[in-house]
Amino acid sequence: MGIIVLVVVAAIFWLLAFLTKRRFGVLGLALAAGALLSMLWSGQLVGIVERTGVSLASISTAGLVSALLVLLPALLLLFSGPSYRGKHGRVMGAVFFAVFATVLIIEPLSSAIALDAAGRAVFDGLMRYQPYIVTIGVMLALLDLLATHTVGGGRSKSRH
């Protein structure tokens, strides 16, 4: 069951990135910023959310807050910013975004679902390689951002 949930979550992330045509560079760095925000603020926000009395049946408040903090910056940027022009870039950017986002929320996701032996093995494997995947994701995001060209920069050229 856990593997199916993981694949569905990754597919949703892929679809969002593919349909919006947004570049991985901006989205990947937003995910990294969200991971940093989650690390810094999830503890305090969990306390606030729990004091309001909001609770979900099978999802821990800590897991939900952590996942939302990781994803929120990138989700906001899905609707603005640089985009891919070609289909190949869209597909690859969406793959990178799906993998990066899924790996960044793997811990809260694993606490929210019941895992069988196969699911536990996959989740544990992803957790073991998470630092490497995140490092590669940040590097790919930076490279993609460097490949983004802006046209004009808002300045007009005068002819003499």
TIPAKOL-926214 format. One record per atom (N, C-alpha, C): residue number from 0; chain; x, y, z. Coordinates in Angstrom, 3 decimals, always signed. Layout:
<pts>
   num   chaine         xx         yy         zz
   NUM        A          X          Y          Z
...
</pts>
This chain:
<pts>
   num   chaine         xx         yy         zz
     0        A     +0.817     -1.198     +0.000
     0        A     +0.000     +0.000     +0.000
     0        A     +0.860     +1.261     +0.000
     1        A     +1.958     +1.255     +0.776
     1        A     +2.823     +2.417     +0.869
     1        A     +3.456     +2.789     -0.453
     2        A     +3.847     +1.787     -1.228
     2        A     +4.474     +2.049     -2.522
     2        A     +3.466     +2.702     -3.462
     3        A     +2.227     +2.254     -3.410
     3        A     +1.183     +2.837     -4.262
     3        A     +0.970     +4.298     -3.900
     4        A     +0.894     +4.598     -2.619
     4        A     +0.726     +5.985     -2.174
     4        A     +1.909     +6.828     -2.639
     5        A     +3.112     +6.306     -2.513
     5        A     +4.305     +7.017     -2.937
     5        A     +4.263     +7.333     -4.434
     6        A     +3.866     +6.357     -5.235
     6        A     +3.779     +6.546     -6.682
     6        A     +2.690     +7.566     -7.018
     7        A     +1.557     +7.500     -6.348
     7        A     +0.458     +8.448     -6.602
     7        A     +0.889     +9.869     -6.239
     8        A     +1.547    +10.031     -5.094
     8        A     +2.023    +11.351     -4.678
     8        A     +3.016    +11.897     -5.702
     9        A     +3.976    +11.083     -6.111
     9        A     +4.961    +11.510     -7.105
     9        A     +4.280    +11.852     -8.429
    10        A     +3.281    +11.073     -8.826
    10        A     +2.558    +11.334    -10.075
    10        A     +1.810    +12.665    -10.008
    11        A     +1.239    +12.979     -8.867
    11        A     +0.543    +14.261     -8.706
    11        A     +1.536    +15.411     -8.836
    12        A     +2.693    +15.279     -8.183
    12        A     +3.723    +16.320     -8.291
    12        A     +4.182    +16.467     -9.742
    13        A     +4.393    +15.344    -10.424
    13        A     +4.825    +15.386    -11.812
    13        A     +3.784    +16.103    -12.668
    14        A     +2.538    +15.750    -12.488
    14        A     +1.457    +16.343    -13.276
    14        A     +1.359    +17.846    -13.047
    15        A     +1.461    +18.273    -11.800
    15        A     +1.417    +19.708    -11.499
    15        A     +2.537    +20.458    -12.214
    16        A     +3.741    +19.937    -12.125
    16        A     +4.881    +20.607    -12.753
    16        A     +4.773    +20.563    -14.274
    17        A     +4.340    +19.448    -14.827
    17        A     +4.244    +19.317    -16.281
    17        A     +3.180    +20.248    -16.844
    18        A     +2.002    +20.271    -16.219
    18        A     +0.907    +21.091    -16.737
    18        A     +1.174    +22.585    -16.602
    19        A     +1.884    +22.993    -15.560
    19        A     +2.161    +24.413    -15.378
    19        A     +3.402    +24.876    -16.145
    20        A     +4.178    +23.933    -16.659
    20        A     +5.374    +24.203    -17.475
    20        A     +6.470    +24.951    -16.724
    21        A     +6.415    +24.990    -15.411
    21        A     +7.393    +25.756    -14.641
    21        A     +8.749    +25.069    -14.613
    22        A     +9.776    +25.871    -14.618
    22        A    +11.148    +25.361    -14.619
    22        A    +11.484    +24.760    -13.270
    23        A    +12.249    +23.671    -13.309
    23        A    +12.642    +22.995    -12.085
    23        A    +13.533    +23.853    -11.205
    24        A    +14.360    +24.705    -11.799
    24        A    +15.281    +25.515    -11.018
    24        A    +14.571    +26.310     -9.937
    25        A    +13.551    +27.031    -10.319
    25        A    +12.802    +27.851     -9.362
    25        A    +12.036    +26.961     -8.385
    26        A    +11.392    +25.935     -8.901
    26        A    +10.606    +25.049     -8.031
    26        A    +11.502    +24.260     -7.079
    27        A    +12.631    +23.796     -7.574
    27        A    +13.542    +23.028     -6.729
    27        A    +14.115    +23.858     -5.594
    28        A    +14.495    +25.089     -5.894
    28        A    +15.006    +25.957     -4.831
    28        A    +13.897    +26.344     -3.867
    29        A    +12.665    +26.457     -4.354
    29        A    +11.533    +26.719     -3.457
    29        A    +11.297    +25.524     -2.532
    30        A    +11.457    +24.308     -3.054
    30        A    +11.342    +23.120     -2.202
    30        A    +12.434    +23.113     -1.134
    31        A    +13.651    +23.481     -1.530
    31        A    +14.749    +23.539     -0.561
    31        A    +14.464    +24.591     +0.507
    32        A    +13.929    +25.732     +0.096
    32        A    +13.553    +26.773     +1.061
    32        A    +12.453    +26.266     +1.984
    33        A    +11.495    +25.549     +1.425
    33        A    +10.426    +24.982     +2.235
    33        A    +10.944    +23.967     +3.240
    34        A    +11.935    +23.159     +2.837
    34        A    +12.533    +22.188     +3.765
    34        A    +13.220    +22.916     +4.912
    35        A    +13.885    +24.014     +4.597
    35        A    +14.528    +24.809     +5.646
    35        A    +13.482    +25.423     +6.577
    36        A    +12.413    +25.974     +6.012
    36        A    +11.336    +26.526     +6.839
    36        A    +10.713    +25.452     +7.725
    37        A    +10.535    +24.273     +7.173
    37        A     +9.967    +23.169     +7.949
    37        A    +10.863    +22.805     +9.122
    38        A    +12.165    +22.750     +8.845
    38        A    +13.124    +22.417     +9.897
    38        A    +13.090    +23.470    +11.012
    39        A    +12.957    +24.727    +10.642
    39        A    +13.004    +25.813    +11.612
    39        A    +11.692    +26.041    +12.366
    40        A    +10.553    +25.837    +11.699
    40        A     +9.290    +26.299    +12.254
    40        A     +8.231    +25.242    +12.508
    41        A     +8.411    +24.026    +12.057
    41        A     +7.328    +23.047    +12.207
    41        A     +7.003    +22.774    +13.672
    42        A     +8.000    +22.735    +14.543
    42        A     +7.751    +22.486    +15.964
    42        A     +6.826    +23.522    +16.579
    43        A     +7.091    +24.796    +16.297
    43        A     +6.261    +25.862    +16.837
    43        A     +4.864    +25.855    +16.218
    44        A     +4.793    +25.625    +14.917
    44        A     +3.485    +25.632    +14.253
    44        A     +2.629    +24.441    +14.662
    45        A     +3.241    +23.305    +14.945
    45        A     +2.472    +22.142    +15.409
    45        A     +1.759    +22.489    +16.705
    46        A     +2.468    +23.146    +17.614
    46        A     +1.853    +23.552    +18.878
    46        A     +0.671    +24.485    +18.669
    47        A     +0.819    +25.413    +17.752
    47        A     -0.276    +26.356    +17.461
    47        A     -1.472    +25.619    +16.877
    48        A     -1.212    +24.744    +15.906
    48        A     -2.297    +23.993    +15.265
    48        A     -2.994    +23.093    +16.282
    49        A     -2.225    +22.430    +17.137
    49        A     -2.826    +21.539    +18.132
    49        A     -3.667    +22.306    +19.141
    50        A     -3.252    +23.520    +19.493
    50        A     -4.041    +24.334    +20.428
    50        A     -5.369    +24.768    +19.833
    51        A     -5.457    +24.830    +18.503
    51        A     -6.726    +25.207    +17.876
    51        A     -7.714    +24.056    +17.881
    52        A     -7.238    +22.845    +18.168
    52        A     -8.113    +21.685    +18.214
    52        A     -8.317    +21.001    +16.882
    53        A     -7.606    +21.438    +15.839
    53        A     -7.713    +20.818    +14.525
    53        A     -6.977    +19.491    +14.552
    54        A     -7.633    +18.437    +14.113
    54        A     -6.969    +17.143    +14.017
    54        A     -7.546    +16.362    +12.850
    55        A     -6.698    +15.595    +12.233
    55        A     -7.109    +14.733    +11.134
    55        A     -6.978    +13.296    +11.586
    56        A     -7.875    +12.463    +11.128
    56        A     -7.967    +11.088    +11.615
    56        A     -6.650    +10.320    +11.553
    57        A     -6.081    +10.170    +10.373
    57        A     -4.927     +9.287    +10.253
    57        A     -3.603    +10.016    +10.041
    58        A     -3.640    +11.326     +9.913
    58        A     -2.418    +12.070     +9.634
    58        A     -1.990    +12.810    +10.896
    59        A     -0.734    +12.645    +11.270
    59        A     -0.239    +13.356    +12.445
    59        A     -0.150    +14.841    +12.124
    60        A     -0.415    +15.641    +13.117
    60        A     -0.337    +17.093    +12.933
    60        A     +1.084    +17.494    +12.551
    61        A     +2.070    +16.897    +13.196
    61        A     +3.472    +17.217    +12.896
    61        A     +3.819    +16.877    +11.444
    62        A     +3.363    +15.728    +10.980
    62        A     +3.626    +15.330     +9.603
    62        A     +2.964    +16.246     +8.597
    63        A     +1.736    +16.616     +8.878
    63        A     +1.000    +17.500     +7.976
    63        A     +1.647    +18.882     +7.918
    64        A     +1.964    +19.448     +9.071
    64        A     +2.596    +20.778     +9.121
    64        A     +3.941    +20.741     +8.412
    65        A     +4.721    +19.715     +8.665
    65        A     +6.033    +19.582     +8.041
    65        A     +5.912    +19.506     +6.519
    66        A     +5.026    +18.663     +6.026
    66        A     +4.845    +18.511     +4.577
    66        A     +4.346    +19.808     +3.946
    67        A     +3.413    +20.471     +4.595
    67        A     +2.893    +21.732     +4.049
    67        A     +3.966    +22.808     +3.994
    68        A     +4.789    +22.894     +5.025
    68        A     +5.869    +23.888     +5.012
    68        A     +6.880    +23.606     +3.902
    69        A     +7.158    +22.336     +3.653
    69        A     +8.090    +21.978     +2.576
    69        A     +7.499    +22.350     +1.219
    70        A     +6.230    +22.051     +1.014
    70        A     +5.613    +22.201     -0.303
    70        A     +5.088    +23.599     -0.618
    71        A     +4.719    +24.364     +0.393
    71        A     +4.035    +25.634     +0.157
    71        A     +4.809    +26.611     -0.737
    72        A     +6.092    +26.871     -0.516
    72        A     +6.788    +27.803     -1.422
    72        A     +6.747    +27.351     -2.887
    73        A     +6.964    +26.073     -3.122
    73        A     +6.952    +25.570     -4.504
    73        A     +5.548    +25.624     -5.097
    74        A     +4.541    +25.302     -4.302
    74        A     +3.167    +25.346     -4.817
    74        A     +2.779    +26.765     -5.199
    75        A     +3.228    +27.745     -4.441
    75        A     +2.952    +29.139     -4.790
    75        A     +3.616    +29.521     -6.105
    76        A     +4.824    +29.010     -6.338
    76        A     +5.560    +29.346     -7.553
    76        A     +5.132    +28.537     -8.773
    77        A     +4.271    +27.553     -8.583
    77        A     +3.770    +26.798     -9.741
    77        A     +2.945    +27.675    -10.669
    78        A     +2.502    +28.825    -10.178
    78        A     +1.607    +29.661    -10.965
    78        A     +2.264    +30.930    -11.489
    79        A     +3.574    +31.072    -11.287
    79        A     +4.289    +32.205    -11.852
    79        A     +5.758    +31.845    -11.982
    80        A     +6.458    +32.606    -12.766
    80        A     +7.882    +32.379    -12.922
    80        A     +8.231    +31.808    -14.273
    81        A     +9.513    +31.527    -14.472
    81        A     +9.971    +31.032    -15.772
    81        A     +9.399    +29.658    -16.095
    82        A     +9.197    +29.441    -17.384
    82        A     +8.623    +28.162    -17.802
    82        A     +9.441    +27.564    -18.944
    83        A     +9.212    +26.282    -19.170
    83        A     +9.871    +25.589    -20.274
    83        A     +9.094    +25.854    -21.552
    84        A     +9.804    +25.866    -22.652
    84        A     +9.162    +26.030    -23.957
    84        A     +8.975    +24.694    -24.653
    85        A     +9.966    +23.820    -24.540
    85        A     +9.903    +22.537    -25.223
    85        A     +9.352    +21.435    -24.332
    86        A     +8.827    +20.399    -24.973
    86        A     +8.232    +19.280    -24.240
    86        A     +9.283    +18.486    -23.459
    87        A    +10.466    +18.325    -24.030
    87        A    +11.523    +17.566    -23.354
    87        A    +11.880    +18.219    -22.013
    88        A    +12.039    +19.528    -22.013
    88        A    +12.333    +20.248    -20.777
    88        A    +11.214    +20.111    -19.762
    89        A     +9.984    +20.198    -20.238
    89        A     +8.829    +20.053    -19.339
    89        A     +8.810    +18.686    -18.681
    90        A     +9.055    +17.637    -19.470
    90        A     +9.036    +16.275    -18.939
    90        A    +10.151    +16.087    -17.920
    91        A    +11.364    +16.499    -18.265
    91        A    +12.502    +16.313    -17.360
    91        A    +12.354    +17.168    -16.098
    92        A    +11.919    +18.405    -16.258
    92        A    +11.709    +19.267    -15.099
    92        A    +10.656    +18.704    -14.165
    93        A     +9.601    +18.144    -14.743
    93        A     +8.536    +17.547    -13.934
    93        A     +9.032    +16.302    -13.205
    94        A     +9.883    +15.513    -13.859
    94        A    +10.457    +14.333    -13.207
    94        A    +11.315    +14.767    -12.026
    95        A    +12.181    +15.747    -12.249
    95        A    +13.042    +16.232    -11.163
    95        A    +12.210    +16.776    -10.010
    96        A    +11.170    +17.558    -10.326
    96        A    +10.322    +18.130     -9.285
    96        A     +9.614    +17.021     -8.505
    97        A     +9.068    +16.045     -9.207
    97        A     +8.338    +14.956     -8.544
    97        A     +9.245    +14.174     -7.607
    98        A    +10.439    +13.844     -8.067
    98        A    +11.375    +13.090     -7.230
    98        A    +11.800    +13.924     -6.029
    99        A    +12.182    +15.171     -6.269
    99        A    +12.673    +16.038     -5.201
    99        A    +11.591    +16.287     -4.155
   100        A    +10.386    +16.634     -4.591
   100        A     +9.295    +16.904     -3.650
   100        A     +8.934    +15.651     -2.857
   101        A     +8.862    +14.524     -3.521
   101        A     +8.504    +13.275     -2.848
   101        A     +9.554    +12.900     -1.806
   102        A    +10.825    +13.031     -2.157
   102        A    +11.895    +12.692     -1.216
   102        A    +11.887    +13.639     -0.021
   103        A    +11.570    +14.916     -0.247
   103        A    +11.564    +15.873     +0.855
   103        A    +10.409    +15.653     +1.839
   104        A     +9.328    +15.039     +1.372
   104        A     +8.210    +14.783     +2.295
   104        A     +8.086    +13.308     +2.665
   105        A     +9.127    +12.532     +2.382
   105        A     +9.063    +11.093     +2.634
   105        A     +8.871    +10.777     +4.120
   106        A     +9.518    +11.514     +4.988
   106        A     +9.395    +11.228     +6.418
   106        A     +7.974    +11.489     +6.938
   107        A     +7.394    +12.678     +6.699
   107        A     +6.023    +12.865     +7.166
   107        A     +5.036    +11.918     +6.462
   108        A     +5.321    +11.599     +5.206
   108        A     +4.447    +10.682     +4.472
   108        A     +4.494     +9.285     +5.075
   109        A     +5.678     +8.838     +5.473
   109        A     +5.798     +7.489     +6.036
   109        A     +5.104     +7.375     +7.387
   110        A     +5.003     +8.484     +8.112
   110        A     +4.309     +8.440     +9.399
   110        A     +2.794     +8.528     +9.231
   111        A     +2.339     +8.912     +8.040
   111        A     +0.908     +9.092     +7.816
   111        A     +0.218     +7.859     +7.250
   112        A     +0.984     +6.906     +6.731
   112        A     +0.371     +5.732     +6.116
   112        A     +0.926     +4.453     +6.743
   113        A     +0.105     +3.423     +6.692
   113        A     +0.539     +2.111     +7.186
   113        A     +1.399     +1.453     +6.110
   114        A     +2.582     +1.003     +6.500
   114        A     +3.509     +0.415     +5.547
   114        A     +3.650     -1.081     +5.768
   115        A     +3.567     -1.838     +4.677
   115        A     +3.865     -3.259     +4.750
   115        A     +5.388     -3.419     +4.636
   116        A     +5.868     -4.637     +4.592
   116        A     +7.319     -4.879     +4.556
   116        A     +7.964     -4.268     +3.312
   117        A     +7.333     -4.437     +2.151
   117        A     +7.890     -3.887     +0.912
   117        A     +7.876     -2.362     +0.949
   118        A     +6.785     -1.789     +1.419
   118        A     +6.684     -0.342     +1.537
   118        A     +7.713     +0.220     +2.496
   119        A     +7.905     -0.458     +3.629
   119        A     +8.895     -0.023     +4.615
   119        A    +10.297     -0.062     +4.015
   120        A    +10.598     -1.095     +3.233
   120        A    +11.916     -1.207     +2.609
   120        A    +12.162     -0.051     +1.629
   121        A    +11.158     +0.284     +0.830
   121        A    +11.294     +1.389     -0.132
   121        A    +11.465     +2.713     +0.611
   122        A    +10.613     +2.960     +1.604
   122        A    +10.697     +4.208     +2.360
   122        A    +12.037     +4.318     +3.088
   123        A    +12.502     +3.220     +3.696
   123        A    +13.788     +3.241     +4.397
   123        A    +14.940     +3.495     +3.423
   124        A    +14.850     +2.904     +2.237
   124        A    +15.872     +3.133     +1.219
   124        A    +15.914     +4.586     +0.784
   125        A    +14.753     +5.172     +0.579
   125        A    +14.707     +6.585     +0.202
   125        A    +15.241     +7.476     +1.324
   126        A    +14.919     +7.120     +2.557
   126        A    +15.428     +7.893     +3.689
   126        A    +16.954     +7.789     +3.785
   127        A    +17.487     +6.615     +3.504
   127        A    +18.934     +6.406     +3.562
   127        A    +19.650     +7.261     +2.513
   128        A    +19.060     +7.370     +1.333
   128        A    +19.686     +8.124     +0.247
   128        A    +19.186     +9.563     +0.150
   129        A    +18.335     +9.986     +1.063
   129        A    +17.758    +11.331     +1.013
   129        A    +18.812    +12.435     +0.953
   130        A    +19.862    +12.402     +1.770
   130        A    +20.848    +13.493     +1.675
   130        A    +21.479    +13.615     +0.285
   131        A    +21.736    +12.489     -0.353
   131        A    +22.339    +12.508     -1.686
   131        A    +21.346    +13.010     -2.731
   132        A    +20.107    +12.548     -2.635
   132        A    +19.076    +12.964     -3.585
   132        A    +18.797    +14.457     -3.438
   133        A    +18.737    +14.937     -2.211
   133        A    +18.499    +16.367     -1.974
   133        A    +19.667    +17.197     -2.502
   134        A    +20.887    +16.747     -2.264
   134        A    +22.059    +17.468     -2.765
   134        A    +22.039    +17.548     -4.281
   135        A    +21.761    +16.430     -4.926
   135        A    +21.678    +16.416     -6.395
   135        A    +20.523    +17.297     -6.860
   136        A    +19.400    +17.258     -6.158
   136        A    +18.256    +18.098     -6.520
   136        A    +18.577    +19.572     -6.456
   137        A    +19.272    +20.001     -5.413
   137        A    +19.644    +21.413     -5.298
   137        A    +20.618    +21.791     -6.411
   138        A    +21.575    +20.927     -6.692
   138        A    +22.543    +21.213     -7.763
   138        A    +21.847    +21.299     -9.123
   139        A    +20.917    +20.376     -9.397
   139        A    +20.180    +20.427    -10.660
   139        A    +19.312    +21.679    -10.742
   140        A    +18.724    +22.071     -9.625
   140        A    +17.909    +23.288     -9.603
   140        A    +18.772    +24.507     -9.921
   141        A    +19.960    +24.570     -9.330
   141        A    +20.858    +25.683     -9.609
   141        A    +21.293    +25.697    -11.074
   142        A    +21.612    +24.528    -11.616
   142        A    +22.001    +24.447    -13.027
   142        A    +20.856    +24.865    -13.934
   143        A    +19.645    +24.431    -13.598
   143        A    +18.489    +24.808    -14.407
   143        A    +18.246    +26.314    -14.329
   144        A    +18.427    +26.867    -13.148
   144        A    +18.253    +28.305    -12.987
   144        A    +19.304    +29.074    -13.783
   145        A    +20.534    +28.574    -13.797
   145        A    +21.580    +29.209    -14.597
   145        A    +21.275    +29.135    -16.089
   146        A    +20.541    +28.118    -16.510
   146        A    +20.196    +27.955    -17.922
   146        A    +19.010    +28.825    -18.329
   147        A    +18.355    +29.443    -17.348
   147        A    +17.206    +30.292    -17.639
   147        A    +17.703    +31.634    -18.149
   148        A    +17.256    +31.988    -19.331
   148        A    +17.666    +33.258    -19.927
   148        A    +16.506    +34.226    -19.884
   149        A    +16.796    +35.424    -19.432
   149        A    +15.770    +36.464    -19.480
   149        A    +16.039    +37.319    -20.700
   150        A    +14.981    +37.782    -21.298
   150        A    +15.101    +38.572    -22.518
   150        A    +14.871    +40.034    -22.171
   151        A    +15.823    +40.853    -22.519
   151        A    +15.629    +42.298    -22.389
   151        A    +15.950    +42.862    -21.030
   152        A    +15.518    +42.235    -19.968
   152        A    +15.771    +42.745    -18.634
   152        A    +15.064    +44.044    -18.335
   153        A    +14.077    +44.448    -19.168
   153        A    +13.299    +45.640    -18.897
   153        A    +13.989    +46.920    -19.363
   154        A    +15.163    +46.827    -19.939
   154        A    +15.860    +48.027    -20.419
   154        A    +15.649    +48.161    -21.918
   155        A    +15.512    +49.361    -22.344
   155        A    +15.374    +49.586    -23.775
   155        A    +16.736    +49.988    -24.345
   156        A    +17.005    +49.537    -25.521
   156        A    +18.267    +49.883    -26.167
   156        A    +18.028    +51.077    -27.076
   157        A    +18.890    +52.030    -26.960
   157        A    +18.754    +53.196    -27.849
   157        A    +19.738    +53.050    -28.988
   158        A    +19.337    +53.540    -30.134
   158        A    +20.211    +53.479    -31.334
   158        A    +20.821    +54.842    -31.561
   159        A    +22.101    +54.830    -31.815
   159        A    +22.786    +56.102    -32.106
   159        A    +23.316    +56.107    -33.487
</pts>
